[in-house]
């Protein structure tokens, strides 16, 4: 049996009950078994920090609203992850803010490289069955992208 | 010449809101208020559901105070069925709730209000966020996050689930405490207690500094009003007890069981908002009143635990009794965190916690009213249940509705002292937002429709927009 890859942790974020926000949850469901440690968070924010345990690489999967057509897959290295409001999270704490806080408070547990796999969503005010068709179609692509990131190659050059 | 300033929406409160400030030609304040433009309609959604499900469904009203709804619903169902849950169930419910209070107040003080306290009201908005607070005071942030996390873990272990708990049911709680869990819980509470002597002076220091930097906070931002809170065994209590109303001087004017709330609390529609405001109706007169941490201690004046009562004495020395100074809400939350930790310790020492936790429940048809003290104030659930156990009508009264009149008066005051004749628009907006956040209004609970507007400040003269500010 292959040992889990301790260098990478994958955190999928999103409310499983809400249309396009469930994208992260769907990816989480389809990723197992995953060679890296796989975690799920209903709502992002500061709770992300509790899941980081000193891995060198973090891959965050979340629904995003960056103004692209729904279903667009964004693979963003740290420098391109925008401040707050990209993923759905409470109190203005997005992936960027959470990691910035983590780097101040718990530097020893923070990853060197952070990559956001964002699935562009459109519908965030309806229940799960109203997931946008384009987002539904994008899930498999997102899963494949995360697998590629986890299996060597990780974050590409200079991520 | 008329000038209107709109702050839209107020950031870092739950739900969405905008604020208007109307000035007359002379630059004097005409009126100010918080406009709530969302509609949830939860009371209608509940109709036709099985009463048994209320604790789980209503917990979903809010991700910030789910445990408050969870337990208010249980109290209402217990009353509807005419059952008294066993002592162990009450203790476990309370323990779950104390975890929730620790979690919620830590978030409220350090994350939602933190920027105002740590960075001051005049800081650049770009810094006034959680990353800014953490950078300014990392040691305090670490302790605050640790406390928050302990609260959350207690709530999760007793409530059976992370954010939205599931274990409390009509007639009690759906598990019996195991030795192993008891040990873990005790360890967490001990951990929290160790943090208190460091966290409390740090928060108090920030508060005193804020008062020094902004003398208007202590001198002018004072809103004398009636208060309402729950009292049990002559002390502050959160999930059981009678409601007591006090007047502006702190004299008790009424004490009643929650089933009588409709005699004392009167809801009315405000023409410019979707949120209904609630006032106390006593001796034929309507009184604006306050609920929440500060109101609770103004009403009960005692916690019954060592550290909380000592800190409360200090609170009275600095803020008076009853205290009506808006900014002291933060201090009140801190004292409730201290008390919650001590009370959790007490509960875990109770022998009764090991007993049976549930009695059978059957709904014969009838009404059930129940309440808890939510982090932000008194929360009432009122159900009409038929003989098949189906909810036929529901009424929920939440804290923010009851604080609504006082929030609006606080906005007027901060506008008066911090907005008018001051050219600094940023300080203006920060001050008004701050006075709203002291009440931590939870608009997603308090309202019923749909839609939000981009954040903007509109300044009008003579009905014409002369300037629009955006953040």
Interface residues (C-beta under 8 A of the other chain):
Chain A: X42 X43 X46 X49 X50 X84 X90 X91 X92 X93 X97 X100 X101 X104 X105 X125
Chain B: X11 X12 X63 X64 X107 X111 X112 X129 X130 X131 X134 X135 X138 X141 X142 X145 X149 X162 X163 X450
